[in-house]
Amino acid sequence: MLGERPVCFPGMTAIWRVLLLWACVCICRPAEVGGALVISRSDAPTQVTQETMGTRSIKKRSTNSGHKVEVYSVRVSCTVTSRFAHTVMTSKALNKANSSQEIFFAVELPKTAFITNFSMEIEGQVYVGEVKEKEKARKQYEKAVSSGRTAGLVKASGRKMEEFSVSVNIAAKSNVIFTLTILFVYLNNVTLVKRSFFTIVADIYEPQGINFIDATATFLTNNLLSMVEKTVTDTKAHISFSPTLEQQSKCPGCEDNIINGDFIINYDVKREEGPGEVQIVNGYFVHFFAPPDLHRVPKNVVFVIDRSGSMSGTKMSQTRDALVAILSELHVEDHFALLLFDSDIITWKDSLTKATRENVTKAIAYARKIKDNGATDINSAVLRAVSMLVKEREQKTLSERSVDMIILLTDGMPNRGETKTTNIQKNVHSAIAGKMSLFCLGFGNNVDYSFLDVMSKQNKGLTRRIFEGSDAAVQLEGFYSEVSSPLLLEVNLRYPDNAVHLTKNHFNQLFNGSEIVVSGRLSDHDMDNFLVEVLAQGPDKDFQVQGKASVANWEVTYPEQEYIFGDFTERLWAYLTVQQLLENSAIGTQQDKETATAEALNMSLRYGFVTPLTSMLVTKPDTEEGPASPLIADKLTESQRQQAERRHGSSGRAASSGALSASSSRSRSASSSRFKPASSSRSKSASSSRAQSASSSPAQSDVDGDPHFMIELPERDDALCFNINDEPGTIFTLVTDPKSGFVVNGQFIGKKTLAPDGNTNTYFGSFGISHQKLGVRLEVSTQDISVLHDGKHVKLLWSDTTSINETNMNLTLTKNCSLTVTLRHFVKFTIIKHTKVWKRRHDQQDYLGFYTLDSHHVSASVHGLLGQFYHGVEFEVADLRPGEVQEKLDATLYVKGQTVNVTRHWQKDFSQDVKDGENIPCWFVDNDGAGLIDGRASDYIVSGLF
């Protein structure tokens, strides 16, 4: 059944592969890369995608630049026992200089891996990381660090990787040994930046029997080929690669290194009919179930495709290409439907269609014509898909032994129809009622990943992020291939009564190319009667297999081999249990969530796993300048990774593209490495070709005038600005925070008289502001102010001067001037009323401006024309040049992965001086902010103020 496909375990957050290690190890000095080892991996052994690691120079401490750090040993030792990998990466370096130097150690590892140990040995003194509860670790860290800023050791790095990095100051002529231990990582790609003594050792132990194994590398020459040593028996394999310094060189005597590419080890195990393989060690068992030669179950799938305006351009083109490829892969016994949605819903046909060649050809022709348009009504679209499948079942037009599934692809937030995400989740869960699976694909960085993730988990599915890039269509096709061939449905695995504390033993589907893994503890050591029974639904009949599972005798199979742990089945059980508890902590009742979280935390601490609930504190040795600050290593959640990517404008390599430094005492380059690597520090002035990241400082997002939008970054002393033009009466969403229900919408009004060119100038004439959790609703127009709070309704006039102080809201109205509102512990904003007078024309215009004064408490999922910038935005300005308009400067803006031409403008900010305002320089983005805002301005249009 598996052939040479990678192994994955369904129903788990992590998708395991039969690859051994995926990591990157780098040791370098701030200004000199002394030696680096990069190891990464692709999603499948047959298609390698090399992840590159950029190192950038940083100002060094050492005054003797002629001496280098010598990396004299890099060793990656990976032992795989029954698909369970234990990897130790050890790097040794010597400071050959006559003064102290700061040496860096960096490792890239898959986001599903658990760090279990990290240590630094310096002149015989060992400094070991300690795993603690996240909050306790954070308090201890902040107590030691006076600045209170987190110098995190772990950052998002690429789509599926994280970077662990640490620096340490080493005395002259001293050694340092870095050692990192990680679980469940897999070997694929090796890149040496500079030659060093370098060794890869992989030992594989599979009592089930090794069916095939292969080791290769893209950089292997005839000379290096002989250096890959491989010894394989029936149940074990040993692979090593240790080239000499001379063999690593491209030419005799030169420094260029030939080891730059992918080192790949693929293998699969032998599989037989029956209940599968069970391994028992020290009172814990693990059961692998992947029966061969099963026929696929027909599927009934509704493709729900977001075609809103934000999907325009490349996204829509890639979606069309992927959909064409996916439709071509449908089997004749499958049924399918195409449902497109924006603010409206369009179906290709009103019912599901059998996937005959003729029907698929017609569907492909239809798919090629899909165009973007409108807003995003996710709730109505998914409910329509559910009703289509329910109707087909009621009419009995589908095979009873087939599986129903919905695949939702969206790139945005719900902004039409039902927009509260928790309500959408409830509606969908109630409609599906356990009868079908929902798979969600979040395209890009603007989706609310946690919303989709919870919704899919509630409905027997999973969520996958699709990263914007040239391979987005390939990502879509790759996800579909994982779920396109179900083999068994409703798989139940049963064990003897002495098997307790089981991990998940019910799976909704078993897909082709996957393997089910269940682990548990035995209440006694009776292995002779360990009976296993597997029940499931097959394509033609019920699947049932039972019998005594084959139990490997390790002492006989490997008489001379010690275990990698001695308790690997226990740690595998712990790993699976923690992963599944973390999944459960996102769904269910509040009590269920709290119970799962508490259990996951307890097990993470007991087994020393760095998970989203724990942190590792790393103590550094004191320096010549005094005591060093401790460092903290966290495990990132997918939402945290997404936030980092939003700030850095990248869906590939995000936070780790910059300096490999976790030291808070060292100066940093002010430049960004998003677009090309920097080699030295740069000025923050406008004449610099690069700008500092704004990710650590919130932006002040305002709108005023006719209307001018401005994003001010106080710590940058810079700003971005844009205008939006539309018809009077149009309503735009300025801020929407689905976590709290906080929404700000604004409506255009037109100038009383037409401009000379016949166009109508527009301004904001009214705002609708609501906070669902606090029960606050404000409607502010140029005439009056309506306040609804705690069931009380108050109407105020701009001619009033008053204040309202409630538990959750403070409101201050200054006569004919401004309204300042503070929603307690959440947000503070000011609305300014302007009256613009044209004396010569005997004309005047009343309009409003909206200024956000404090937004740091809003959630990470906040969006809207202003809200999307509340947590900052990283941009860089380059290629400054004289503008077409005299005395105005043009430049190129790099932001959110886009390249935009901008012009230096001045805009008025009235937040501090309501009468005259303050002139603020900003980089103006033309064409309604295209390239700066997510999607298009029309995507933010709504039907009402509330």
N, C-alpha and C positions, 0 to 999 in steps of 0.2 A: 504493500500500500504506500509506503513512504518513499521507496526508491532512494533517490539522492536529494530529496527535499529536506529543508531544515525542519527540526522538530519544534513544535510549539504546543503549549499546554492550554487548552481552552478554559474559559472561565476565570482566568487569572489576569491581574493587572500586567504582570510581566509576560512577555512572549519569549520563551526560551528557544535558543538555537543550539544545534549540535556543534557550534563553534566554541573555541576554548576561551579566548580572551579578547577583550576589546578595551584597550586602554592606551594612554599616552604618558610616557615618562619623560620628563625634561629636567635637566640640571643646567643652570646657566648663571652667569654673573650678570649684574644689571647692565653692563655695557658690552660684555663679550659672551657669546654663546659658546661655552666650553665644550659641550657635548650634549646631545639630546637624542632621546629615543621616543618615537611616536608610534603608538600602536592603536589602530582603530579597526572598525569592521563594517561590513555592509549588511544589508538585510538578508541576503541569500548568497550561498557560496558560489552560485553561478553568475552573479552580477555584482561585482565589487564597485563600491563608490568610495573613493579615497577621500577622507577628511584631512585637510591640511591644517597645520598649527602654525600660526604666525607668532614669532617672537619679536619683540621690539626693544630697542635700546632705551635705557633709563640712566639717569645720572648716577654714577657709581660713588661709593664711599672712598674706595681706594685712590690714593694719589699716585700710585705707580701703575700706569696703564700698560707698561711693557710686560707685566707678568700676567699670566692667565690661570684660571682655575683648571686643573687637570682632572677630568673625569676618567678614572682609571678602571672602572668596572660598572657595567650595567647588566643586570641579570633579571630575566623574567622567568619565573618558575611556576608552571601551571599543572595542577594535578586534577584530573577529571575522574570521578568515581560515580558511575551510573548517572551520567549527565549533570552531575553536581561538581562545579568547578571551584577550586580553592587556589587563588593566585597570590603569590608574593612577589612584589617588585622591589628590588634592592639596587640602590645606586650609591657608589662611593666616589668621593671627590676630595681633592687635596688643594688647599690654598698655597700655591707656591710663591706668593708675593711676600714682601717683607713687611707688609701691613695687613690689618684685618680687612676682610672683604665680605660683602653680603652675597650669599649663594642661594639660588632659588631651586626648589624642587616642585615640579608640576606633573600632574597625572590627569589624563582624560580617561573617563570611564563611562560606561553606559548608565543611563539614568535609572535603570532597574537594579543596578548592583548595590550591595550593602557594603559600606566600609566597616570593617570590624577591628582594625588595629592600625595605628600609625606611630612610628617612633623615630627619633633622631639620636644618634650616638655621636658625641663629640668628645674626643680625648678621653674615652672610657666612661663618660657620664651619659646615661641614657635618659632621654625625655620622652615619656609615653603619653599618648592621648587618652583621655578618660571620657567615656560615654555617660552623659547625665540627661535627666529630663530637660527638655528644651528651655522651659521657663527658668529653671534653677541655673542652668548653664548661662543663660542670658544675663541673669542678675549678677552672677559671679563675674562674668566678663565685664559688665558695665561698671561694677564696683571697682575693678582694677584699672579700667581705662577711663581716665578723667574726662575725655572728650565725649564719651558715651556713644561714639560712632562704631558701627559694627564693621570689623575687618574680616569679612567672611572668607573662609577658605574654599568654599564650593560655589561655583557660578555655573549658569547655563552655558553650554558650549555646543552649538550645533543642534540638530534636530533631536538627536537621541543620546546626547553625551553631556557630561558634566565635567567641570575642571576642578580638581583639588590642587591647590597651590599653596606653598609656604616658603618663606625666606628666613634665613638665619645668618647672623653675623659670625664669621669664623676667624679666629686669630691667625696670625702669620704662621706659615708652615704647619698648619693643623689639618686634620682629617675630619670629615663628616660622613656618616652613613645614614641614608634615608631608607626606611623600610615601610611599605604600605601593604596591608593585607585586605583583599576584597573577595566577596563571594558572588558566584553566578555571573561570571564575565567570560568572554569568549574571544579567541585570538583570530585576528585577520590581517592587520596592516601594520607594517613596520617602516619607519623612516628615521634614518640617522642623519642629523644635521652635521655632525662632525665625528670623525672616527674615534672610537674608544674600544676597549675590550668589551665585547658585546656577546651575550649568550641568551638564547631562547631554549628552554627545556620544557617539553610537554610529556606528561605520562598519563595514559588513558587506561582505565580499568573498567571493563564491561563483562561481568559474569555471564550475561545473556549471550555473549559472543559477538565479535566484531565482524560485520558483514563486508565492509570495505573501509579503507582509510586512504587519504591522499594528502600530501603536503607539497605545496609549491609556492612560488613567489614570482611576482611580475618582474623583479629586478634580477633574477637568477641568470648568470652567465655560465658558460661551460666550466669556468674555473670555480664558481661558487656552487654549482650543482652538486659536486661531490661533497660539499660541506654539510648538506642536509642529510643527516643520518636518521634512518628509520628502521626500527626493529619491531616486527609485528608477529604476535602469536594469535591463537584463537580468541583469547580473552583479554589481552593487554597489548599496548603499543607504546613505544618510546620514540620520541622525535626530538632531535636537537639540531641547533644551528649556531655555530660559533666561529665566524670567520676571523682570520688574523687581520691586523692593521693593514698589512700589505694587500690582502685580498679585498679589503673594503675600498681601496683606492681605485679611481678610474684609470689612472696611469701611474707608473713608477715615480715615486717622489712627489706627486701632486697631492693637494689637500682635498680635492673634490671627492665626494663619497658616492659610490655606486649604489649603496643600499638606500633606495628611495622608491617605495612602492608597496605592494601588498604581499604579506606573508600569510598564506591561507592553509588551514588544516580542516579538512572535511571528513566526517565519518558517520556511519550509521550502524545500527546493531541488527542482529538476526532476530526475526520475528516468526512466531509460530501460532497456529490455531490454539485457542484455549483462553483461559481467564487472564493470561498475562504473566508477568514476572513480579515476584515479591522478594524483597531483600530485608532481612531482619538483623539488626545489630544492636546489642546492649538494650534490648527491651523496646526498641522502636522499629517500625516497619515502613517501607515505601513500596507502593504498588504501581507498576507501569502497565497501561492498557492501550494497545494500538493494534487491533486485529488486522491481519492482511486480507486483501482480496474482497473487500466489501463493495457492494454496488451503491451508487449514490441515490439519495432521496430526492424526488422532484421538488422544486421550490416554486413558490408563487411570490413574486417580488414586485413591489410598487416603488419605483424610483421617484423620489420627491425632490425636485430640483429648484433651488432658489435662482430666480432670474431677475432679481431686483436690480436697481441701477448700479449698486456697488459692485455687481458682478460683471460690469462692462469691460470691454477690451480683452486683455490676455486671459483673465479668469474664465470668461464665458467661452472663449475659443478653446481653452484647455479642457473645460468641462464637456464641450461638444465632442472633442476628439476622444476623450476617455469614454464618454457614453457610447460612441460609435463602436469602440473596441469592446466594451462590456457587452453590448447587445449582440455582437458577433459571437460571443462565447456562450450564449444561452443554449441550452439543450432543448431538443424538440419536445420533451415531456414537461418542460417548464412553462409557466404562465407569467406574464409581466404586464405592467402598465406604466405609462409615463405621465407624471403630474407636475406641471410647472406652476410656480407661484411667485407673485410679488404682493401687491395689495389685493390682487384678484387671483383666482385659480383657473387654470386651463388644463384640461386632460386631453391626451391624444385620442383616447377612446373612453367611453363611459364605463367600461368593464375591462377586466383582465383579458389578455389575448394569448392564445397558445403560441409558443415560440416556433412556429413553422418558418421555413426559409423565406416564404413570401411575406409573412407578417414582419419578420425581423428586417427584411429589406425595406419595407415601407416605414418602419419605425426609425431606421437609420436615416432615411431621407428626411423624415420629420425632425430628427434630432439635429441634423446639420443646419436647420433653419431657425433654431432657437435664438431669440434675441433678448437682451436685457431691457427692463422697464419697471418703474414703480418702486413701492416700498416693500416691507418684509412682514408678512403675516404668517408666522410659523404655526401658530395654534390651529388656524383653520385648515392649513395645508395638510398637516399630519392627521387631523381628525377626518378629513376627507379620504385620505389613504386608508385609514382604519375602516371607515364605512364601506369602502370598495371591497376590501377583503371579507368583511363580515357579511356583506350582501352575497358574495360569491359562495360563501360557506352555507348560508341559509338556502340558497338556490341549488346547492349540491352540484355545482359545476366543476368543482376541483376534487382531485383525488383525496380520499381520506388519509392516505399515507403520503402526504406531502407537507412541506413546512411553509408557513407564511412569514414573510419578512418585509419590513419597510426600510429603505435606505434613504436617509435624509442628507442632502448636501446643502449647506448654507454658509455664507461668509459674514453675516451680520447679526445684529441684535433685533429681536422682535420690536417693530415700531408701528405696527398697524394691527387693528383688531385687539385681541387680548395681548397685552404687553408685559404683564407681570409674570415673571418666569415660574414662580412657584404655582401659580394658577394653571399655567400651561402644563406643567408636570403633572398636576392632579388630574387635569382634563384628559391628558393622553393616557395616563395610568388607568384611569377609570374606564376609558373607551377600549383599551387593549385587553384589559382584564385577564392577562396571562395567556392570551390565545395566539400571540404572534411575537416576533422579535423586532426590536427597533435598533438599527445601527445608524449612528450619526457621524457625519464627516464635517468637521469645522474647518473651513477654508480661510487661511490667513490669520491675522492677529486680532481682528475686530470681533470675533465671535466670543460669546460668554462660554468658555470651555466647561466650567463647572456645571453650568445649567444643562448643557448637552450631555455631559458625563453622567450626571445623576439620572437624567431622564432615560438614557439608554440602559443603565444598570437596573432601573426600576422595571424595565420591560425586556429582560432576557437578552440584552445586546451589549454593545460597547461603543465607545466614541474614539475616533482617531482624528488627529490634527492633520490637515493637508497644508503643507508649507508652500507659500508663494515662491515660485521659481520655475525654471524652464522644464523641470521634471514633474510638475504638478500632475499632469495627465498620467504619467507613469505611476505616481503615488496612488492615484485614484484606482487605476487598474490593479495595482498590487493589493490594495485593500480588498477589492472585490474578489480577487482570486482566492483570498483566505477564507471567504465565507460562501463561495459560489458552489461548493460541492459538499453538502452535508451527507454524512454516511449513516449516522444513527441519531435518533431523537430521544429525549427524556431518558438519559442514561443514568441508571442507578447501580451503584456498586455496594454490595453487602459483605459484611465481614463477621467473624465469630464474635461471641459476646465478650471475649477477653480483649478485643480491640476497642480501645477507648480513646477519647480526645481526638477524634478523627478530624482531618481537614475536610474540605468540601468533597462530598461523595455523590452529589447529584449534579449532572451537567445537562443543560438544555439541548446541546448539539455536540456531536463529534464531527469535525470537519476533516476532509481529506488533507493529509499532510500534518496532522496534529496528533498529540498523544495525551491521554489523560493520566494524571499523576495524583495519587491519594496517599497520604501518610497518616500515621497514628501511633499510639503507644499501646503496648501490651500490658495487661494487668498481671499476667504471669508469663512464664517462659515456655509455654506449651506450643512449640512450633510444629509438632507432628500432625496436629489436627487443624492447621490453618486453612480453612476452606473459604473460597472466594466465589461469589455469585454476581454475575453482571446481567442486568435486565435492561432492554431498550426497545425502541420501535425502529424497525428496518423498512426498506422501501416496499417489500412484498409481504413480510410477516414479522411477528415479534422476534426480537433477537434475545436469546437466552443461552448463557454458558455458565457452567459451574464446575467446580472441581477443586482439587488441592493444588494450590499454586506452587510453581517450582521455586524453592527457596535456595538461594545461593549459599554454599558453604565456603566462606571466605578463607578459612584456614587451609582448606584443600586446594582451592583455586589459586590462591596466592600465598603459598607457605612461607615465602621469604620476604614478603612485602608488608611493611607496616601500613596502617591506615593513614590517610591524610589527616584525619582528626582522631580516629579511634571511636568517634561518636558521630560520624557524618550523617547517619539517618536521623539522629535526634536534631541536628542543626538544620537538616533539610526540612524536617517537620516544623521546626520553629520558623524557618524562613517562609514556608507556605502559609503557616498559621498567621503570621504577622501581615503578610501581603493581603490575605483574605479579610482579616479584621479591619485593615485600613480601607478596603473596599466597602465593607459593611458600615463603616463609620460615616459614610456619606449618604446612606439611604436608611429607610425604616423610620420608626418613631424616635422621638428625642431620647427616650430611655434606651432604646436599642443602640443609638449612635453613641451615647455616653458609655454604655457598657462595652461596646466594641473598642472604643478609643482607650478606655482604661486597661483592657486586656492587652491590646497591642502595645501600649506603653510599658506595661509590666514585663512583657516578653522581650521587648527591645532592650530594656535595661538588663534583664537577666542574661541575655545572650550577647550583649555588647554590640547591637546593630545600630548604626546611624540611620534613622528613619525620619519621616516628617515630624515625629513626636519627640525625638531626641537630638542631642547635639554632642559633638566631641570637642572638649576643651584641650587645647594643645599649649603647654607651657614652654616658652622659649628661654634659652639661657640669657643671663644678663649680658649687657654690652658694656663697652667702655664708657658709654654715655649714661649708664645707670640701668635700673631694672627694665627688662623688656616686657611689653604688654602681651598677655595671653591672646591666643587666637581661637576662633570658634568655627567648627565645621558643621554645617547643616545639610539635611537632605531636602532638595527642592521638590515642591509639588509641581504639577503641570501648570497650575494657575500662576505660580511664582515664575516659572520659566517663561510663560506667555507675557507676564508683566515686564520682565527683563527685555524680551524681544520687542515689545511695544516701545520701551524707552530707547532702545538702541536701533530701532528701525530695521531689524534683520530677522529673518526666519531661518537663517542658516546658522551662522556663528554669531552669538550675541555677546554676552558680557565678557567672555574670556578672550576676545580678539585683542584686547589691549594688554597692558603690562601684566606680567606674571608676578605681581607683588601683592602681599597681604600685610605689608609693614605700614603702619600709620605714621611712622616718624620720618619717612623718606619723601623727598619731593617727587611729584609726579609730572609727567608730560601733560600739557593742557590739550593735546590733540586727540582726535578720535581715530581709531583704526578701522572704522567701518568700511571705508572705500579703498584705502591703500595704506600700507604700513608706514608709520611715522618713524623717523630716525633721530629726531631730536625734539627738545621742547620748543614750543612756539608761543608767540604772544597771543593774548586774548583780544587784541585790538582788531578793529574792523579791517585793517589791511592784511591781517593774517589769512592764509589760505585755509585754516582749520579753526574749529571752535570747540570749546570744552563741552563735554557731555552735560546735559541738564538733568540727568536721571535722578540725581540726589536732591534736587531742589524743585519744589512745586512751582508751577507757572501761575501767573495771574491772568486769567482770561476775561476779557471785557468786550462789550459792544456798545457803540455810541455813534452819533452822527447819522450818515445817510446810506446804509449803516456800515461803519468801519469796525471790523473785528480785530482785536489786538491780543497777542499772547506775549506777555512780558515775563522775562526771566531775570529777577532782581540780582541774583548772584552772578549772572553772566553780564549784566549791564547791557542787555541787548533785547530785541523783540522782533517778532514776526507779525505781519498784518495782512489783511485781505478784505475785500468788499464782497457783498452779495447783492445782486440786483434781481428783483422779481416784481410781480404785479402787486398792487395794493390789495390787502385782504389775505395774502399768503401767510400761513403760519408755519414757523420753523421750530424744531426742537433744539433748544440751546443746551440743556443739561438733562440727562436721564440717568438715574442710578437705580437699577433694578433691585439691588440688595435692600434698599431702604424705601423705595417708592418715591424718591425725590425727583421731581420733574419741573423744568422751567421751559415753557413755550412762549414764543413772542410772535405778535402779528404786525405785519406791515401796514402803514398808512401812506397815502400819497400826498405829495406836496399840493397845495391848493391850486397853484398855477403851473402850467407846463413849462419845461425848459425850452430855450430857443430852438433846440434840435427836435422838439416835439415829444421828447421822452418825459416820463414822470419820475421825479426823484422820490425815493421812498425812505421811510424812517420806521423805527419801532414805535408804535402808538399804544400798545398794551402788552402786558405780560400776564401769563397764568402760571402760578407757582403753587405746588402742592407737595406735601410730605405725608405719605400714607401712614407710616408708623406713628408719627407725632400727631396726626389728625389736624394738620394745618393746611389751609387753602387761602391763597391770596390772589385777587384779581386787581391788577393795577393798570389804569388807563391814564390818559392825559387829563381827564376830567375828575376822577375820583379813585378811591381805594376801597375795596371790599375785603374784609377779614373774616374768615370762618375758622374758629378754633374751639375745641371741646364743646361743640354744639351751639356756641354763641356766635352771633353774626353782628359785626360792627361795620358801619359805612363811614368813611372819612373823606374829607375834601382836602385838596392840595392847599387850600387857604387856611387849614388848621395847623396848629402846633401842639402835638400831644405825644404821649408814649403809652405803651401797653406792656406790662411785665407779667408774664405768666410762667408757669413751671417750665415749659419747654420752649417758650418763645419770648423774645424781647423785641419790641418794635418802637422805633423813634421816628417821628415825622416832623421835619422842619418846614415851616411855611414856605410854600411855592418854591421849594428847593430840592429836598431829598428825603427818601425813605430808607432807613437802615434797619435791617432785620437780622436777628441772630436766632437760629434754630439751635437750641442748646446741645452742646457736644456734637455738632455736626457741621454747620456751614454758616457763614456770615456774608451778607451782600448788601449793596446799596443800589437803589434805583434813583436816578437823577432826572428831574423834569427840566427840560430846556424850553425856552421861548426865543426863537430866532426871529429877528425883526429886520426887514428890508425897508428902510425909511423912504428911499426914493420911490419904491413901488407901493408904498403904503400897505405892506403885506407882512404877515408874521406866520410862524409855524411852530406849533407845540409838538414835542416829541420826547422820547424817553431814552435813557442810557442805562445799561446794566453792568455793574462792577462787582466781581467776586473778590471779597476781602480775605476770606479764610476758607479753604476747601480741603485741608489736609486730612479731615476725618471721613471724607467720602470714600466709597469702596473702589477697588482696582478696576471694577467693571463699568465705571462711570463713562458715559459717552455723550454725544451731542456735539453741536458745532463748537461750543465752548468746553464742555465737559471732557472731551477726549484729550485735552491738554492739561487738565488739572494736575496730573502727576508728572508733568514735564514732558519735554520732547527733545530728542537729540537731533541736532542738525549741524551742518558744516557749510561754511561759505567759502567759495574759492573763485578764482579767475576774475578778480575785481577789474573793472574796465570803465572807461568813460561811457556814459549813457547816451541814448539818442536825444534825450532832453538835456539841454545845457545845465550844468552844475548838479546833475543827478548821476549817481553811480550805479552801474549795472553789475551784476555778479551771477554766479551759478550757485544755487542752493541744493545741497544733498540732504534729503529728509525722507524718512520712512521708505528707504530704498528707491526713491524717485530723484530725478534730476530736473530742477525747475529754474528757469530764468527769473531773476528778481531785480527790483530797483529800490534804491535807498529812498525812503519816504519819511515824512514827519506826520505824526498823528497826535491829536489832542487827547490828554488824559485828564478828566475832571474829578477823579476820585479824591484828590487832596485839595484842589482849588476849584470849587464848583462854579465860580464866576468866570475866571479867565482860563482855567485849565493849564496844563503843562505840556509843552511840545516834547514828544518822545520820538527818537529816531527808530525806524523799524525797516526790515526788509519786506517789501511789498510783493505779494504773490497775486498775479493777475488771474483772470478767467475764473472768478468765483472761488478762489482758493484751491484750484485744481492741483493735485499733487501734494498739497499740505494737509488738507482735510481728508479723512477716510471716505472713499467713494466720491459721489458728486453732491452738490448742494441740494439737488432735487430729492435725494434720498432722505433728507431731514424734514421734508414737508409733511405736516399732519393735518388732520381735518378740523381740530378744535383746540381751544386753549387748555381744555382739561379732558 
